[in-house]
Amino acid sequence: MKIKILFTFILLLFAQATWAIDAEGIIKKVQKKYDHIKNFKATFDKVETFQLTGTKSTTVGTLYVKDGKKYRFETEDQLIISDGNTVWTYNRINNQVLIDKVRKNSGALLPRDILFKYPKTHYATLIAQKKMDGKKVYIVKLDPKEDVHGYFDSIKIWVTDDDWQIVKIEITDLNGNKSVFNLSHIDTKTNLSDSLFHFTLTPQMNVVDMRE
Protein backbone atom coordinates (compact mmCIF):
# COMPACT_ATOMS: atom_id res chain seq x y z
CA MET A 1 0.00 0.00 0.00
CA LYS A 2 2.81 2.41 0.89
CA ILE A 3 4.53 1.70 -2.43
CA LYS A 4 1.28 2.38 -4.29
CA ILE A 5 0.76 5.70 -2.49
CA LEU A 6 4.37 6.70 -3.14
CA PHE A 7 4.06 5.78 -6.82
CA THR A 8 0.85 7.83 -7.13
CA PHE A 9 2.51 10.80 -5.44
CA ILE A 10 5.47 10.64 -7.84
CA LEU A 11 3.11 10.52 -10.82
CA LEU A 12 1.26 13.58 -9.55
CA LEU A 13 4.49 15.51 -9.07
CA PHE A 14 5.65 14.54 -12.56
CA ALA A 15 2.29 15.55 -14.08
CA GLN A 16 2.32 18.94 -12.33
CA ALA A 17 5.88 19.65 -13.51
CA THR A 18 4.94 18.71 -17.07
CA TRP A 19 1.85 20.95 -17.04
CA ALA A 20 3.87 23.90 -15.66
CA ILE A 21 6.50 23.56 -18.40
CA ASP A 22 3.80 23.27 -21.07
CA ALA A 23 2.06 26.42 -19.81
CA GLU A 24 5.26 28.45 -19.84
CA GLY A 25 6.09 27.15 -23.30
CA ILE A 26 2.67 28.15 -24.63
CA ILE A 27 2.96 31.65 -23.13
CA LYS A 28 6.38 32.11 -24.74
CA LYS A 29 5.12 31.01 -28.16
CA VAL A 30 2.14 33.37 -27.97
CA GLN A 31 4.37 36.20 -26.73
CA LYS A 32 6.63 35.71 -29.73
CA LYS A 33 3.59 35.76 -32.01
CA TYR A 34 2.09 38.95 -30.55
CA ASP A 35 5.44 40.71 -30.21
CA HIS A 36 5.55 40.97 -34.00
CA ILE A 37 1.92 42.05 -34.42
CA LYS A 38 1.62 45.80 -35.04
CA ASN A 39 -2.04 45.85 -36.08
CA PHE A 40 -4.79 43.73 -34.55
CA LYS A 41 -8.49 43.72 -35.36
CA ALA A 42 -11.13 41.26 -34.17
CA THR A 43 -14.85 40.89 -33.69
CA PHE A 44 -15.84 39.96 -30.15
CA ASP A 45 -18.82 38.95 -28.11
CA LYS A 46 -18.66 39.51 -24.38
CA VAL A 47 -20.84 37.52 -21.97
CA GLU A 48 -20.95 38.77 -18.37
CA THR A 49 -22.31 36.60 -15.55
CA PHE A 50 -23.03 38.27 -12.22
CA GLN A 51 -22.45 36.08 -9.17
CA LEU A 52 -24.92 37.79 -6.84
CA THR A 53 -27.96 37.79 -9.12
CA GLY A 54 -27.06 35.01 -11.55
CA THR A 55 -28.04 37.27 -14.46
CA LYS A 56 -26.19 37.45 -17.78
CA SER A 57 -25.64 40.18 -20.34
CA THR A 58 -24.19 39.92 -23.83
CA THR A 59 -22.35 42.61 -25.80
CA VAL A 60 -20.94 42.38 -29.31
CA GLY A 61 -18.44 44.69 -30.93
CA THR A 62 -15.07 45.22 -32.57
CA LEU A 63 -11.62 45.53 -31.02
CA TYR A 64 -8.71 47.37 -32.65
CA VAL A 65 -5.16 47.45 -31.24
CA LYS A 66 -2.11 49.15 -32.74
CA ASP A 67 1.50 49.00 -31.53
CA GLY A 68 0.35 47.27 -28.35
CA LYS A 69 -0.76 50.55 -26.71
CA LYS A 70 -3.37 52.21 -28.88
CA TYR A 71 -6.79 50.58 -28.72
CA ARG A 72 -10.42 51.01 -29.68
CA PHE A 73 -13.42 49.08 -28.27
CA GLU A 74 -16.54 49.71 -30.30
CA THR A 75 -20.04 48.47 -29.40
CA GLU A 76 -23.55 49.66 -30.13
CA ASP A 77 -23.78 51.68 -26.91
CA GLN A 78 -20.18 52.53 -26.08
CA LEU A 79 -16.89 53.59 -27.62
CA ILE A 80 -13.57 53.43 -25.75
CA ILE A 81 -10.50 54.87 -27.48
CA SER A 82 -6.91 55.36 -26.36
CA ASP A 83 -3.98 56.84 -28.23
CA GLY A 84 -1.59 55.44 -25.63
CA ASN A 85 -1.69 58.55 -23.42
CA THR A 86 -5.37 59.53 -23.15
CA VAL A 87 -8.53 57.42 -22.83
CA TRP A 88 -11.91 58.60 -24.14
CA THR A 89 -14.98 56.67 -22.97
CA TYR A 90 -18.06 57.68 -24.91
CA ASN A 91 -21.56 56.61 -23.93
CA ARG A 92 -23.75 56.86 -27.00
CA ILE A 93 -26.98 56.68 -24.98
CA ASN A 94 -26.47 59.81 -22.87
CA ASN A 95 -23.94 61.45 -25.22
CA GLN A 96 -21.36 61.72 -22.41
CA VAL A 97 -17.57 61.51 -22.80
CA LEU A 98 -15.19 60.73 -19.95
CA ILE A 99 -11.59 61.78 -20.60
CA ASP A 100 -8.74 60.38 -18.51
CA LYS A 101 -5.04 59.65 -18.62
CA VAL A 102 -3.85 56.12 -19.29
CA ARG A 103 -3.16 54.83 -15.81
CA LYS A 104 -0.69 52.07 -14.97
CA ASN A 105 -3.13 50.14 -12.80
CA SER A 106 -6.25 50.66 -14.87
CA GLY A 107 -8.79 47.89 -15.36
CA ALA A 108 -8.27 47.83 -19.13
CA LEU A 109 -7.40 44.38 -20.38
CA LEU A 110 -5.64 44.01 -23.71
CA PRO A 111 -4.10 40.94 -25.33
CA ARG A 112 -0.66 42.46 -24.78
CA ASP A 113 -1.35 42.88 -21.04
CA ILE A 114 -2.30 39.22 -20.77
CA LEU A 115 0.84 38.13 -22.60
CA PHE A 116 3.52 40.42 -21.21
CA LYS A 117 2.23 41.97 -17.99
CA TYR A 118 0.31 39.22 -16.23
CA PRO A 119 2.76 36.31 -16.75
CA LYS A 120 5.22 38.30 -14.61
CA THR A 121 2.76 38.66 -11.74
CA HIS A 122 0.67 35.49 -12.13
CA TYR A 123 1.24 31.74 -12.07
CA ALA A 124 0.52 30.07 -15.41
CA THR A 125 -1.02 26.59 -15.47
CA LEU A 126 -2.15 24.52 -18.43
CA ILE A 127 -5.50 23.13 -17.31
CA ALA A 128 -6.93 21.53 -20.46
CA GLN A 129 -6.54 20.72 -24.14
CA LYS A 130 -9.70 20.74 -26.26
CA LYS A 131 -11.02 20.94 -29.79
CA MET A 132 -12.66 24.19 -30.87
CA ASP A 133 -13.99 24.55 -34.42
CA GLY A 134 -11.87 21.59 -35.44
CA LYS A 135 -8.66 23.08 -34.02
CA LYS A 136 -6.61 21.99 -31.02
CA VAL A 137 -6.83 24.61 -28.29
CA TYR A 138 -4.86 24.97 -25.05
CA ILE A 139 -6.53 26.50 -22.00
CA VAL A 140 -4.08 28.32 -19.73
CA LYS A 141 -5.07 29.78 -16.35
CA LEU A 142 -3.30 32.76 -14.78
CA ASP A 143 -3.60 33.04 -10.99
CA PRO A 144 -2.13 36.00 -9.08
CA LYS A 145 0.98 35.44 -6.99
CA GLU A 146 0.69 35.85 -3.23
CA ASP A 147 1.84 39.49 -3.14
CA VAL A 148 -0.25 40.63 -6.12
CA HIS A 149 -3.43 42.65 -5.68
CA GLY A 150 -5.52 43.83 -8.60
CA TYR A 151 -8.87 43.81 -10.35
CA PHE A 152 -8.95 40.10 -11.24
CA ASP A 153 -9.05 36.88 -9.26
CA SER A 154 -8.04 34.75 -12.24
CA ILE A 155 -7.78 34.81 -16.03
CA LYS A 156 -8.14 31.93 -18.48
CA ILE A 157 -7.03 32.12 -22.11
CA TRP A 158 -7.78 29.78 -24.99
CA VAL A 159 -4.87 29.51 -27.45
CA THR A 160 -4.94 27.77 -30.84
CA ASP A 161 -2.18 25.25 -31.41
CA ASP A 162 -1.50 26.03 -35.06
CA ASP A 163 -1.08 29.81 -35.07
CA TRP A 164 -0.81 30.64 -31.33
CA GLN A 165 -3.67 33.13 -31.37
CA ILE A 166 -5.81 33.95 -28.34
CA VAL A 167 -9.40 33.15 -29.31
CA LYS A 168 -11.15 33.31 -25.95
CA ILE A 169 -10.60 35.03 -22.61
CA GLU A 170 -12.42 34.39 -19.32
CA ILE A 171 -11.96 36.86 -16.47
CA THR A 172 -13.16 36.25 -12.92
CA ASP A 173 -13.14 39.36 -10.75
CA LEU A 174 -12.72 39.59 -6.99
CA ASN A 175 -16.50 39.27 -6.45
CA GLY A 176 -16.82 36.11 -8.51
CA ASN A 177 -18.35 37.82 -11.55
CA LYS A 178 -17.23 36.37 -14.88
CA SER A 179 -16.64 38.03 -18.25
CA VAL A 180 -16.03 35.85 -21.28
CA PHE A 181 -14.67 37.34 -24.51
CA ASN A 182 -14.94 35.25 -27.67
CA LEU A 183 -12.73 36.59 -30.47
CA SER A 184 -13.38 35.89 -34.16
CA HIS A 185 -12.48 37.28 -37.59
CA ILE A 186 -8.99 38.07 -36.31
CA ASP A 187 -7.03 40.25 -38.74
CA THR A 188 -3.36 41.11 -38.18
CA LYS A 189 -2.52 42.09 -41.76
CA THR A 190 -4.56 45.26 -42.31
CA ASN A 191 -2.72 48.51 -41.54
CA LEU A 192 -4.88 50.44 -39.07
CA SER A 193 -5.07 54.23 -39.43
CA ASP A 194 -3.98 56.37 -36.46
CA SER A 195 -7.28 58.25 -36.80
CA LEU A 196 -9.05 55.21 -35.31
CA PHE A 197 -7.32 55.93 -32.02
CA HIS A 198 -8.24 59.57 -31.62
CA PHE A 199 -11.58 60.86 -30.43
CA THR A 200 -13.14 64.05 -31.83
CA LEU A 201 -15.34 66.03 -29.45
CA THR A 202 -18.45 67.90 -30.57
CA PRO A 203 -20.20 70.85 -28.84
CA GLN A 204 -23.27 68.67 -28.19
CA MET A 205 -21.36 66.20 -26.03
CA ASN A 206 -21.36 66.28 -22.22
CA VAL A 207 -17.63 66.19 -21.44
CA VAL A 208 -16.19 65.12 -18.09
CA ASP A 209 -12.42 65.63 -17.95
CA MET A 210 -10.79 63.56 -15.20
CA ARG A 211 -7.17 64.30 -16.08
CA GLU A 212 -6.67 67.03 -13.51
PyMOL commands that set and color helices and strands:
alter all, ss='L'
color gray80, all
select helices_A, chain A and resi 2-35+111-121+194-197
alter helices_A, ss='H'
color red, helices_A
select strands_A, chain A and resi 39-49+56-66+70-75+78-82+86-91+96-101+122-132+135-144+152-160+166-173+178-187+206-209
alter strands_A, ss='S'
color yellow, strands_A
deselect
rebuild
show_as cartoon
